[in-house]
Amino acid sequence: MRRIGLLFLTVTMLTGPALAAPFCVKVTGLPDQCLYVDPASCQREANRAGGRCTTNAREMPAPVAALPYCLAQPGNVMSCVYPAFADCDLDARRRGGTCVASQSPKGPAPVQRPGQDPFAVTRP
């Protein structure tokens, strides 16, 4: 029984955790510390360490939004209404969240034949 427990512990340590937390503290020169479930605690640790709190791409991909910054609040609620980081960060401090970068939405598909109206009615 002891060997089975030791084997299980060894395999668990070598493979790493199956699930990681949705928020990470990024500090220059150190690996990401993805230990935070709550965005407020992530932001507090980021402020203490001189880093930045971001989303863990494996657990919670960056939201797709027209504006570049989103406020992440407890419960994984995202408000993507901030054109400037300073405004997002100010609200994050007030609301107990963190400001994260968003992904730009994909643009329309390119026109296959330039100069042609893709909506033109053509007859056979």
C-alpha positions in Angstrom: 0.0 0.0 0.0 2.9 2.3 0.8 4.5 1.7 -2.6 1.2 2.5 -4.4 0.9 5.8 -2.5 4.5 6.7 -3.3 4.0 5.8 -7.0 0.9 7.9 -7.1 2.6 10.9 -5.5 5.6 10.6 -7.8 3.4 10.5 -11.0 1.3 13.4 -9.7 4.4 15.5 -9.1 6.0 14.7 -12.5 2.9 15.4 -14.5 2.0 18.6 -12.7 -1.5 19.7 -11.7 -4.3 18.7 -14.0 -6.0 22.1 -13.7 -4.3 25.4 -13.1 -5.9 28.6 -11.8 -7.3 31.1 -14.2 -5.1 34.0 -13.2 -1.3 34.3 -13.2 1.2 36.8 -11.9 3.8 37.7 -14.5 7.1 39.1 -13.2 10.1 39.7 -15.5 12.7 37.0 -15.3 10.4 34.5 -13.5 8.0 31.8 -14.8 4.4 32.7 -14.6 2.8 31.9 -11.2 -0.7 30.6 -12.1 -2.0 30.1 -8.6 -4.9 32.5 -8.3 -8.6 31.8 -8.6 -9.6 35.3 -7.5 -8.5 38.3 -9.6 -8.3 40.5 -6.6 -5.7 38.3 -4.8 -3.8 38.0 -8.1 -3.7 41.7 -8.4 -2.5 42.2 -4.8 0.3 39.7 -5.3 1.3 41.3 -8.6 1.5 44.7 -6.9 3.6 43.2 -4.1 6.0 41.5 -6.6 6.2 44.4 -9.0 4.5 42.4 -11.8 1.2 42.2 -13.6 -1.8 39.9 -13.2 -3.0 38.2 -16.4 -5.3 35.4 -17.4 -4.0 31.9 -17.8 -4.3 31.2 -21.5 -4.7 27.4 -20.9 -7.6 27.9 -18.4 -9.3 31.1 -19.6 -8.3 32.5 -23.0 -8.1 36.3 -23.4 -11.6 37.6 -24.2 -12.3 38.8 -27.8 -13.4 42.4 -27.7 -13.3 45.5 -29.8 -11.5 47.5 -27.1 -8.1 46.5 -25.9 -8.6 46.1 -22.1 -11.1 44.1 -20.0 -11.9 44.2 -16.3 -11.9 40.7 -14.8 -14.0 40.4 -11.7 -14.7 37.5 -9.3 -16.8 34.8 -10.9 -14.9 35.2 -14.2 -17.0 38.2 -15.2 -15.4 40.3 -18.0 -16.2 43.9 -18.8 -14.4 44.8 -22.0 -15.2 48.5 -22.2 -11.8 50.2 -21.6 -9.7 51.9 -24.4 -6.9 52.7 -22.0 -5.1 50.6 -19.4 -5.1 53.4 -16.8 -8.9 53.6 -16.8 -9.2 49.8 -16.6 -6.7 49.6 -13.8 -8.5 52.3 -11.8 -11.8 50.5 -12.0 -10.0 47.2 -11.2 -8.7 48.7 -7.9 -12.2 50.1 -7.0 -14.1 46.9 -7.9 -11.6 44.2 -6.6 -10.6 42.8 -9.9 -7.7 43.0 -12.4 -7.2 44.5 -15.8 -6.4 42.1 -18.6 -5.6 42.6 -22.3 -8.2 41.4 -24.8 -7.8 39.8 -28.3 -8.8 41.8 -31.3 -11.8 40.3 -33.2 -11.0 38.8 -36.6 -11.8 41.1 -39.5 -13.9 40.1 -42.4 -12.7 37.6 -44.9 -10.7 39.1 -47.8 -12.4 39.5 -51.1 -11.4 36.6 -53.4 -11.2 38.7 -56.5 -10.2 42.3 -55.8 -12.2 44.9 -57.7 -15.3 42.6 -57.8 -18.4 43.3 -55.8 -18.9 40.2 -53.5 -22.6 41.1 -53.3 -23.3 41.6 -57.0 -26.0 39.4 -58.6 -24.5 37.4 -61.3 -26.4 35.4 -63.9 -25.3 32.2 -65.5 
